[in-house]
Amino acid sequence: MAQPLNYGDDVLLVEEEKGRTFLVRLEPGKEFHSHRGTIAHDGVVGQPEGSTVFSHSGRPFLAFRPLIGDRMFKVKRRTQIVYPKDAGWIVLTLDVRPGARVLEMGTGSGAFTILLAHLVGPAGRVHTFDRREEFLQNALANIARAGYADRVEAGILTAGEPFPVNDVDAAFLDLPSPWEAIPAAHASLAPGRPLTLIVPTAEQLKESVRTLAETGFVLIETVELMERPILVRQREGVRPSERMTAFTGYLVTGRKRLPATVPADAGV
């Protein structure tokens, strides 16, 4: 049975008229302020999820618990984040599952780290690294707010340096020059496990795919994903939106192979 909203819960307040969203943590005596008026946290507590709450000016807001995608988009950003349209493909190619150990290089603002931590579950671990201390500290604060700090181990690392973890189940690189970290990721991966990259330009893509092949990755695949909203209106009809989330990066994946061992009696 669904639990009513309570103090300490993160709540997504959705302005009904315009669809704007706000992520709020409910605290006794606190108020949420917006251009549509003030909402007392005490008035939201006890309401079922999906209820309508009203600001002091009578404006309606819907109250939901945030989904994992909401948490990703509401992080405090110091860097660009992985878009949901790309994130779904990436986690499928990484085969992320409960209990998995996942390596990430390029923590950024921690949005994708939050998704990885959600998927690996309490028994899994995300080992994430960034070269910038200020980025990492911001990301760790975002991860803690989302409630996943106990599933994430973080550190400062420069691309190309060895990773301090071995036999991980999957690795993800989100770097300006991912080819620099591909050999180290290969060394840390368990045999047969996947490495996935997001690459911003075509020249970086060529260098990354070349390095993947030379390092010992196979089943290399590259895709580009685009997302176009569809406007469904009863009077005007149905048509694609003029605005869309188009190019956000090339997505590349491959699997770690082991060197072939030729049998001693081969050819006999």
C-alpha positions in Angstrom: 0.0 0.0 0.0 1.3 3.4 -0.9 2.5 5.5 2.0 1.4 9.2 2.4 4.0 11.9 1.9 6.0 12.5 5.1 8.7 14.7 6.6 12.1 13.9 5.1 10.6 12.8 1.8 11.7 14.4 -1.4 8.6 15.6 -3.3 8.3 16.7 -6.9 5.9 19.6 -7.1 4.4 20.0 -10.6 2.8 23.3 -11.5 -0.4 22.2 -13.3 -0.7 25.2 -15.6 2.8 25.2 -17.1 4.2 21.8 -16.1 7.2 23.3 -14.3 8.7 21.0 -11.7 10.4 21.6 -8.4 12.2 19.1 -6.2 11.6 19.8 -2.5 12.5 18.0 0.7 9.6 18.2 3.2 10.7 19.7 6.6 8.5 20.9 9.6 7.6 24.5 9.4 9.3 25.2 6.1 7.7 26.7 3.0 8.2 26.3 -0.8 8.3 29.6 -2.6 7.7 30.2 -6.3 6.2 32.8 -8.7 2.9 31.0 -8.3 2.8 31.4 -4.5 3.8 29.7 -1.3 3.1 26.2 -0.2 3.6 25.1 3.4 5.5 21.8 3.8 3.1 21.0 6.7 0.2 21.1 4.3 1.8 18.5 1.9 2.7 16.0 4.7 0.0 13.4 5.0 -1.3 13.8 1.5 -1.3 10.7 -0.8 1.1 10.8 -3.7 -0.5 12.3 -6.7 -2.6 14.8 -4.7 -3.2 18.4 -5.7 -2.0 21.0 -3.2 -2.6 24.7 -3.5 -0.3 27.7 -3.0 -1.5 30.6 -0.9 -2.6 32.3 -4.1 -4.8 29.4 -5.1 -2.5 27.9 -7.8 -2.6 24.1 -8.1 0.4 21.9 -7.9 0.6 18.1 -8.1 2.7 16.3 -5.5 4.7 13.2 -6.5 7.6 11.3 -5.2 10.4 11.8 -7.7 11.3 9.1 -10.2 15.0 8.3 -10.8 14.9 10.5 -13.9 13.6 13.4 -11.9 16.5 13.0 -9.5 19.0 13.0 -12.4 17.7 16.2 -13.9 17.4 18.0 -10.6 21.0 17.7 -9.5 23.1 20.8 -9.0 25.0 21.0 -12.2 28.6 21.9 -12.7 28.9 20.0 -15.9 26.7 18.6 -18.7 24.7 15.5 -17.7 23.9 12.3 -19.6 20.4 12.7 -21.1 17.7 10.1 -20.4 17.5 9.1 -24.0 21.2 8.1 -23.9 21.1 6.8 -20.4 18.7 4.0 -21.2 20.9 2.7 -24.0 24.1 3.0 -21.9 22.8 1.0 -19.0 21.5 -1.7 -21.3 24.8 -2.1 -23.0 26.5 -2.1 -19.6 24.2 -4.9 -18.4 23.8 -3.1 -15.0 22.0 -5.3 -12.5 21.6 -5.6 -8.7 24.8 -6.5 -7.1 27.0 -5.4 -10.0 30.3 -3.5 -9.6 30.5 -0.6 -12.1 33.4 1.6 -12.9 32.7 5.2 -14.0 35.3 7.8 -15.2 34.0 11.3 -15.5 31.6 11.7 -12.6 30.7 15.2 -13.6 27.6 16.4 -11.7 26.8 12.8 -10.6 23.5 12.5 -12.4 24.4 9.3 -14.2 26.2 8.0 -11.1 22.8 8.3 -9.3 21.2 6.1 -12.0 24.0 3.5 -11.7 23.7 3.4 -7.9 19.9 3.0 -8.2 20.3 0.0 -10.5 23.2 -1.8 -8.7 21.1 -1.8 -5.5 22.3 -2.0 -1.9 24.6 -5.0 -2.6 26.3 -3.3 -5.6 29.0 -0.6 -5.9 29.7 2.2 -8.2 33.4 3.2 -8.3 33.4 6.7 -9.8 36.4 8.9 -10.6 36.9 12.5 -11.8 40.0 14.6 -12.3 38.4 17.7 -10.7 38.0 17.9 -6.9 35.3 20.6 -7.1 33.3 18.6 -9.6 33.6 15.5 -7.4 32.5 17.2 -4.2 29.4 18.7 -6.0 28.6 15.2 -7.4 28.9 13.5 -4.0 26.6 16.1 -2.5 24.0 15.3 -5.3 24.5 11.6 -4.7 24.0 11.9 -1.0 20.8 14.0 -1.4 19.4 11.2 -3.7 20.1 8.7 -0.9 22.8 6.6 -2.6 26.0 7.6 -0.8 26.5 4.2 0.7 26.6 2.6 -2.8 29.2 4.9 -4.3 33.0 5.0 -3.8 34.7 8.0 -5.4 38.2 9.3 -6.0 40.4 11.7 -8.0 42.0 10.3 -11.0 43.5 11.5 -14.3 42.6 9.7 -17.5 45.3 7.1 -18.3 46.1 6.3 -14.7 45.4 2.8 -13.5 42.0 2.3 -11.8 42.3 1.0 -8.2 39.6 -1.7 -8.8 39.7 -5.0 -10.6 37.3 -7.5 -12.1 34.5 -5.0 -12.4 31.3 -6.0 -14.2 31.1 -2.9 -16.4 32.9 0.4 -17.2 31.6 3.7 -18.5 33.8 6.6 -19.7 32.4 10.1 -20.1 35.6 12.1 -21.0 36.9 14.6 -23.6 39.5 12.1 -24.7 38.2 8.6 -23.6 40.9 6.8 -25.6 43.4 7.8 -22.8 41.4 5.7 -20.3 40.5 2.8 -22.4 43.6 0.6 -21.6 43.1 1.2 -17.9 39.4 0.3 -18.2 40.3 -2.8 -20.1 42.7 -3.8 -17.3 40.0 -3.3 -14.6 37.2 -5.2 -16.4 36.5 -8.8 -15.8 36.8 -10.9 -19.0 33.9 -10.6 -21.4 32.4 -7.6 -19.7 31.3 -4.3 -21.5 32.8 -0.9 -21.8 30.6 2.0 -23.0 31.6 5.5 -24.0 29.9 8.8 -24.8 31.9 10.8 -27.3 31.2 14.4 -28.4 32.8 14.7 -31.8 33.4 12.6 -34.9 37.2 12.9 -34.7 37.1 11.8 -31.0 34.9 8.9 -32.1 37.4 7.7 -34.7 40.2 7.7 -32.2 38.1 6.0 -29.5 37.0 3.2 -31.8 40.5 2.6 -33.1 41.8 2.4 -29.5 39.0 0.0 -28.5 40.0 -2.4 -31.2 43.7 -2.1 -30.6 43.2 -2.6 -26.8 41.3 -5.9 -27.2 37.6 -5.0 -27.4 35.2 -6.7 -29.9 31.6 -6.4 -30.8 32.1 -2.7 -31.1 28.9 -0.7 -31.9 28.3 3.0 -32.3 24.9 4.7 -32.4 23.4 8.2 -32.2 20.0 8.7 -30.6 17.5 11.5 -31.2 14.3 12.2 -29.3 11.4 14.1 -30.8 8.3 14.8 -28.8 4.9 14.3 -30.4 2.2 17.0 -29.8 -1.2 15.3 -29.3 -4.0 17.9 -29.4 -7.7 17.2 -29.8 -8.5 20.1 -32.0 -5.2 20.9 -33.9 -4.4 17.2 -34.5 -1.2 15.2 -33.9 2.2 16.3 -35.2 5.8 16.2 -34.2 7.1 19.1 -32.1 9.4 21.7 -33.8 11.8 21.3 -30.9 13.7 18.0 -30.1 16.6 16.7 -28.2 18.9 15.9 -31.1 22.6 15.2 -31.0 24.1 14.9 -27.5 27.0 12.5 -28.3 28.0 9.4 -30.0 27.5 6.2 -28.0 30.0 3.4 -28.3 30.2 0.0 -26.7 32.4 -3.0 -26.8 33.2 -6.3 -25.0 36.6 -7.3 -23.5 38.1 -10.3 -25.2 41.0 -12.4 -23.9 43.9 -13.1 -26.2 43.5 -16.3 -28.3 45.5 -19.3 -27.2 46.5 -21.5 -30.1 46.3 -25.3 -29.1 49.7 -27.0 -29.3 48.3 -29.6 -31.8 46.7 -27.0 -34.0 47.1 -28.0 -37.7 48.1 -31.6 -36.9 
